[in-house]
């Protein structure tokens, strides 16, 4: 059986104290099948790509997390939780 490519996880932050725990939580839950990119929208090197992606994903608040190109529903309303991240498969090897 052929193994799938890595899970693409994108974290969007404002580089603030509220966002940092979410970045750390995502990183702590990831596994070898996860590829994490953090877009700190306050950093000029991340601004163009990150801002374009926030528009494409419809992000209205930070921090936000997208997995494989899909914004978590928790990021649209209730905030990010470890349970929601695990339910999205973060931390689980790909089959």
C-alpha beads as a LAMMPS data file, in Angstrom:
LAMMPS data file: protein, C-alpha beads

95 atoms
94 bonds

1 atom types
1 bond types

-500.0 500.0 xlo xhi
-500.0 500.0 ylo yhi
-500.0 500.0 zlo zhi

Masses

1 110.0

Atoms # bond

1 1 1 0.000 0.000 0.000
2 1 1 1.362 3.405 -0.985
3 1 1 1.670 5.961 1.787
4 1 1 -0.029 9.349 1.305
5 1 1 1.903 12.599 1.259
6 1 1 2.225 14.597 4.472
7 1 1 -0.674 16.403 6.113
8 1 1 -0.313 20.149 5.430
9 1 1 -1.017 22.260 8.522
10 1 1 -1.056 26.045 8.279
11 1 1 -1.232 28.220 11.395
12 1 1 -2.079 31.909 11.015
13 1 1 -1.059 34.234 13.846
14 1 1 -0.575 37.873 14.698
15 1 1 2.606 37.029 16.608
16 1 1 0.887 37.914 19.873
17 1 1 0.691 36.281 23.318
18 1 1 -2.802 34.970 22.517
19 1 1 -1.596 33.208 19.365
20 1 1 1.596 31.654 20.748
21 1 1 -0.123 28.943 22.873
22 1 1 -2.026 27.791 19.772
23 1 1 1.205 27.540 17.765
24 1 1 2.785 25.522 20.589
25 1 1 -0.292 23.268 20.894
26 1 1 -0.287 22.514 17.163
27 1 1 3.442 21.762 17.215
28 1 1 3.087 19.517 20.275
29 1 1 0.337 17.469 18.604
30 1 1 2.025 16.954 15.258
31 1 1 3.674 13.761 14.094
32 1 1 6.153 12.825 11.379
33 1 1 3.319 12.886 8.815
34 1 1 2.566 16.556 9.549
35 1 1 4.124 19.494 7.722
36 1 1 3.514 22.682 9.752
37 1 1 3.825 26.210 8.396
38 1 1 3.269 29.174 10.707
39 1 1 2.322 32.470 9.090
40 1 1 3.028 35.330 11.485
41 1 1 1.173 38.123 9.745
42 1 1 3.173 40.728 11.679
43 1 1 6.407 39.558 10.015
44 1 1 7.033 41.131 6.604
45 1 1 8.451 37.869 5.205
46 1 1 5.129 36.066 5.883
47 1 1 2.783 38.956 5.043
48 1 1 2.103 38.500 1.314
49 1 1 1.611 34.733 1.284
50 1 1 -0.135 34.692 4.654
51 1 1 -2.506 37.527 3.822
52 1 1 -3.367 35.993 0.455
53 1 1 -4.157 32.696 2.202
54 1 1 -6.283 34.374 4.888
55 1 1 -8.403 35.836 2.097
56 1 1 -8.600 32.510 0.251
57 1 1 -9.641 30.628 3.417
58 1 1 -12.012 33.355 4.599
59 1 1 -10.147 33.830 7.892
60 1 1 -11.748 36.541 9.992
61 1 1 -9.907 36.066 13.317
62 1 1 -6.484 34.982 14.522
63 1 1 -5.144 32.553 15.460
64 1 1 -6.557 30.162 12.867
65 1 1 -5.552 26.734 11.607
66 1 1 -6.099 25.085 8.224
67 1 1 -5.399 21.435 7.456
68 1 1 -4.906 20.313 3.871
69 1 1 -6.289 23.590 2.582
70 1 1 -9.446 23.603 4.708
71 1 1 -10.025 26.053 7.563
72 1 1 -11.144 24.347 10.779
73 1 1 -14.750 25.014 11.649
74 1 1 -13.596 25.803 15.205
75 1 1 -11.551 28.667 13.768
76 1 1 -14.666 30.156 12.277
77 1 1 -16.519 30.390 15.579
78 1 1 -15.449 28.629 18.790
79 1 1 -11.672 28.869 18.848
80 1 1 -9.030 26.183 18.522
81 1 1 -8.987 23.184 20.849
82 1 1 -6.740 20.167 21.208
83 1 1 -9.781 17.947 20.628
84 1 1 -10.568 19.639 17.309
85 1 1 -6.936 19.291 16.213
86 1 1 -6.888 15.586 17.129
87 1 1 -10.248 15.066 15.387
88 1 1 -8.645 16.495 12.235
89 1 1 -6.021 13.782 12.492
90 1 1 -3.111 15.905 13.688
91 1 1 -0.678 13.627 15.480
92 1 1 -1.923 10.458 13.790
93 1 1 0.269 8.732 11.191
94 1 1 -1.176 8.617 7.695
95 1 1 -2.201 5.194 6.467

Bonds

1 1 1 2
2 1 2 3
3 1 3 4
4 1 4 5
5 1 5 6
6 1 6 7
7 1 7 8
8 1 8 9
9 1 9 10
10 1 10 11
11 1 11 12
12 1 12 13
13 1 13 14
14 1 14 15
15 1 15 16
16 1 16 17
17 1 17 18
18 1 18 19
19 1 19 20
20 1 20 21
21 1 21 22
22 1 22 23
23 1 23 24
24 1 24 25
25 1 25 26
26 1 26 27
27 1 27 28
28 1 28 29
29 1 29 30
30 1 30 31
31 1 31 32
32 1 32 33
33 1 33 34
34 1 34 35
35 1 35 36
36 1 36 37
37 1 37 38
38 1 38 39
39 1 39 40
40 1 40 41
41 1 41 42
42 1 42 43
43 1 43 44
44 1 44 45
45 1 45 46
46 1 46 47
47 1 47 48
48 1 48 49
49 1 49 50
50 1 50 51
51 1 51 52
52 1 52 53
53 1 53 54
54 1 54 55
55 1 55 56
56 1 56 57
57 1 57 58
58 1 58 59
59 1 59 60
60 1 60 61
61 1 61 62
62 1 62 63
63 1 63 64
64 1 64 65
65 1 65 66
66 1 66 67
67 1 67 68
68 1 68 69
69 1 69 70
70 1 70 71
71 1 71 72
72 1 72 73
73 1 73 74
74 1 74 75
75 1 75 76
76 1 76 77
77 1 77 78
78 1 78 79
79 1 79 80
80 1 80 81
81 1 81 82
82 1 82 83
83 1 83 84
84 1 84 85
85 1 85 86
86 1 86 87
87 1 87 88
88 1 88 89
89 1 89 90
90 1 90 91
91 1 91 92
92 1 92 93
93 1 93 94
94 1 94 95
